[in-house]
Amino acid sequence: MRGPTESFDYIIVGAGSAGCVLANRLTASGRHRVLLLEAGGADRNIWIHIPLGYGKLFANKKVNWLYSTEPEPELDGRRIIQPRGKVLGGSSSINGLLYIRGQREDFDHWRQLGNAGWSFDDVLPYFRRAEDQERGEDSLHGVGGPLAVSNVCEPHPVCEAFLTAVEQAGFPRNDDFNGPTQEGAGYYQLTARNGRRCSTAVGYLRPARRRHNLVVAANALTRRILFDGRRAIGVEYLEGRATRTAYAAGEVIVAGGAFNSPQLLQLSGLGPAALLQSCGIDVVADMPGVGADLQDHLQVRMQYRCTEPITMNDVINSRRQRLAAGLRYVLWRKGLLTIGAGYAGGFFRTDRSLATPDVQVNLLIFSADTVGAALHPFPGFIAAVCQLRPESRGHVRIKSADPSEPPAIQPRYLSAPADRDVIMRGMKLLRRIMGQPAIRRYIAEEHAPGAHCTGDEDLLAFARATGTTVFHPTSTCRMGRDATAVVDERLRVHGIERLRVADASIMPTVVSGNTNAAVIMIAEKAADMILADATAGAVTPASPSRAA
Ligand SMILES: Cc1cc2nc3c(=O)[nH]c(=O)nc-3n(C[C@H](O)[C@H](O)[C@H](O)COP(=O)(O)OP(=O)(O)OC[C@H]3O[C@@H](n4cnc5c(N)ncnc54)[C@H](O)[C@@H]3O)c2cc1C
């Protein structure tokens, strides 16, 4: 039984994609005592571990914060859902499992912005260290790491037709989006092993939980970081009904994700002074960048009625086929239950003069009116266009000093004119692919937006009326050297001692692809920097005997 006050070397807030990696790496030597705090509970829900179960977790408040945005002015005033994992593994326990790192140029750009140590060549060893790649090891891929990366188990006729159509439209085939080039279309790889999800709770935390120097507190909401002047010394958290305090002789590491990390910093007195004062919070440091620069990927989902009953709609809507799919999974770990958020997809340049792809297309072999809604009663599939490098910037701001009140989340999707152009060009590019002979045989009609939607204005109106997140919020505690950057290139909060942020919120710009792999890389690198600083004496860890 732990007492109301405890001491550790490191306190990690949030057991998500990043937090579980940190907990594993910081405890590996046995020298440091670590407390990992997680607001959610254990990852016992069976649907977490079955890849297709992803669809069951969108609206499950036991594992999901169920955030939504403020009304979005450029999306017809709609509030956009923002699911986030609230469970061990965080969003890596509820995400779509797609394993995409982003483009080499994303990280080289981070380096260009002044962040030494973050070029692609610098971060590649961390991607490789994390990975247990089913296809084996090469200069870009690793094996033996905690994160299982595997191929989708079998081809699907609609995906095959899509991949041929891509080539008919003049774009390349690509069998490895994390290989030498991202451009082209192919099947995705998933963070899964033997048909089971490999969240960071599974890959990193499970093997570390046996260690005597790791304490994991689930259902423990961190309410604020404690400071002595401008030095972080611990946290106050709520476990059940008990308010507890934990002290860190080394560092506090915030890994609450792109919404909760800036929220926690603001609740603790780090943020825009006027906002904090309006909520009655004492200002520790006036930091306008905390919660600023929110970036996210917007997707527009084009829906197709399929000519043949070969889609997931047909399986889910038939009791017999559902049972057969379940049996296939139980016996051989194959079939529809092993599929993540996308089956196949591609990265394309909407303008040939661009150096790298600016849109991603996700092919889903089911169709529904909105994310998480019931599948259509007819055979159908979706191809979703997502803009990879949005220029729109939003924010996350607390509404009160109450840690249990969700912050205001305002991505300001499509507020930058360039983003509107790219999404329109992306939809037109997708229509060009879907007009090719190979895929046309499977398209009875474009169900939405539909044949009546022709001009740029119509396409934009569809994007405004139906566009939604691909769940990649980042950059709200941005790494950099400028006045509004929150952390430096070693992820230390500017002007504050012994406090780091390590999660999706530190990305200077969102990567051109899905974000889980990059977050895991960030945490791998953060762990090395934290341990190196401890060794160099920048931080003096408490000896295990000093811990309670
Ligand atoms: C529905 C969905 C689908 C996605 N699909 C994909 C995909 O297919 N591929 C991909 O690469 N990426 C995908 N992503 C994105 C990816 O999963 C996230 O970018 C990544 O998991 C973020 O990691 P993180 O560590 O920053 O935050 P998270 O993983 O969200 O972790 C934050 C953790 O901190 C906890 N926490 C927060 N505040 C507190 C507090 N005050 N006290 C204690 N604990 C706290 C949270 O409960 C959570 O467990 C998806 C995300 C979602 C939500």
PDBQT file of the ligand as one rigid body, heavy atoms in Angstrom, charges set to zero:
ROOT
HETATM    1  C1  LIG A 601      -9.215   6.778 -32.871  1.00  0.00    +0.000 C 
HETATM    2  C2  LIG A 601      -7.751   7.005 -33.201  1.00  0.00    +0.000 A 
HETATM    3  C3  LIG A 601      -7.210   6.393 -34.340  1.00  0.00    +0.000 A 
HETATM    4  C4  LIG A 601      -5.860   6.588 -34.652  1.00  0.00    +0.000 A 
HETATM    5  N1  LIG A 601      -5.296   5.860 -35.663  1.00  0.00    +0.000 NA
HETATM    6  C5  LIG A 601      -3.957   5.886 -35.820  1.00  0.00    +0.000 A 
HETATM    7  C6  LIG A 601      -3.315   4.977 -36.713  1.00  0.00    +0.000 A 
HETATM    8  O1  LIG A 601      -3.946   4.125 -37.347  1.00  0.00    +0.000 OA
HETATM    9  N2  LIG A 601      -1.960   5.049 -36.828  1.00  0.00    +0.000 N 
HETATM   10  C7  LIG A 601      -1.222   5.971 -36.139  1.00  0.00    +0.000 A 
HETATM   11  O2  LIG A 601      -0.004   6.016 -36.320  1.00  0.00    +0.000 OA
HETATM   12  N3  LIG A 601      -1.807   6.848 -35.302  1.00  0.00    +0.000 NA
HETATM   13  C8  LIG A 601      -3.148   6.792 -35.088  1.00  0.00    +0.000 A 
HETATM   14  N4  LIG A 601      -3.729   7.604 -34.168  1.00  0.00    +0.000 N 
HETATM   15  C9  LIG A 601      -2.894   8.620 -33.498  1.00  0.00    +0.000 C 
HETATM   16  C10 LIG A 601      -1.955   8.055 -32.446  1.00  0.00    +0.000 C 
HETATM   17  O3  LIG A 601      -2.540   6.952 -31.794  1.00  0.00    +0.000 OA
HETATM   18  C11 LIG A 601      -1.608   9.172 -31.468  1.00  0.00    +0.000 C 
HETATM   19  O4  LIG A 601      -0.962  10.221 -32.169  1.00  0.00    +0.000 OA
HETATM   20  C12 LIG A 601      -0.676   8.719 -30.360  1.00  0.00    +0.000 C 
HETATM   21  O5  LIG A 601      -1.176   7.571 -29.721  1.00  0.00    +0.000 OA
HETATM   22  C13 LIG A 601      -0.503   9.856 -29.351  1.00  0.00    +0.000 C 
HETATM   23  O6  LIG A 601       0.374   9.451 -28.344  1.00  0.00    +0.000 OA
HETATM   24  P1  LIG A 601       0.597  10.346 -27.056  1.00  0.00    +0.000 P 
HETATM   25  O7  LIG A 601       1.546   9.604 -26.195  1.00  0.00    +0.000 OA
HETATM   26  O8  LIG A 601       0.927  11.724 -27.480  1.00  0.00    +0.000 OA
HETATM   27  O9  LIG A 601      -0.850  10.430 -26.353  1.00  0.00    +0.000 OA
HETATM   28  P2  LIG A 601      -1.785   9.267 -25.859  1.00  0.00    +0.000 P 
HETATM   29  O10 LIG A 601      -1.394   7.965 -26.448  1.00  0.00    +0.000 OA
HETATM   30  O11 LIG A 601      -3.175   9.733 -26.084  1.00  0.00    +0.000 OA
HETATM   31  O12 LIG A 601      -1.467   9.149 -24.318  1.00  0.00    +0.000 OA
HETATM   32  C14 LIG A 601      -1.771  10.093 -23.343  1.00  0.00    +0.000 C 
HETATM   33  C15 LIG A 601      -2.098   9.333 -22.063  1.00  0.00    +0.000 C 
HETATM   34  O13 LIG A 601      -2.052  10.215 -20.976  1.00  0.00    +0.000 OA
HETATM   35  C16 LIG A 601      -3.161   9.990 -20.139  1.00  0.00    +0.000 C 
HETATM   36  N5  LIG A 601      -3.413  11.236 -19.429  1.00  0.00    +0.000 N 
HETATM   37  C17 LIG A 601      -3.744  12.415 -19.982  1.00  0.00    +0.000 A 
HETATM   38  N6  LIG A 601      -3.875  13.367 -19.031  1.00  0.00    +0.000 NA
HETATM   39  C18 LIG A 601      -3.593  12.776 -17.861  1.00  0.00    +0.000 A 
HETATM   40  C19 LIG A 601      -3.554  13.238 -16.521  1.00  0.00    +0.000 A 
HETATM   41  N7  LIG A 601      -3.816  14.520 -16.201  1.00  0.00    +0.000 N 
HETATM   42  N8  LIG A 601      -3.241  12.353 -15.535  1.00  0.00    +0.000 NA
HETATM   43  C20 LIG A 601      -2.954  11.057 -15.840  1.00  0.00    +0.000 A 
HETATM   44  N9  LIG A 601      -2.994  10.567 -17.110  1.00  0.00    +0.000 NA
HETATM   45  C21 LIG A 601      -3.298  11.416 -18.104  1.00  0.00    +0.000 A 
HETATM   46  C22 LIG A 601      -4.250   9.593 -21.100  1.00  0.00    +0.000 C 
HETATM   47  O14 LIG A 601      -5.315   8.926 -20.454  1.00  0.00    +0.000 OA
HETATM   48  C23 LIG A 601      -3.497   8.730 -22.076  1.00  0.00    +0.000 C 
HETATM   49  O15 LIG A 601      -3.433   7.389 -21.669  1.00  0.00    +0.000 OA
HETATM   50  C24 LIG A 601      -5.067   7.451 -33.835  1.00  0.00    +0.000 A 
HETATM   51  C25 LIG A 601      -5.622   8.052 -32.703  1.00  0.00    +0.000 A 
HETATM   52  C26 LIG A 601      -6.944   7.826 -32.365  1.00  0.00    +0.000 A 
HETATM   53  C27 LIG A 601      -7.520   8.475 -31.128  1.00  0.00    +0.000 C 
ENDROOT
TORSDOF 0
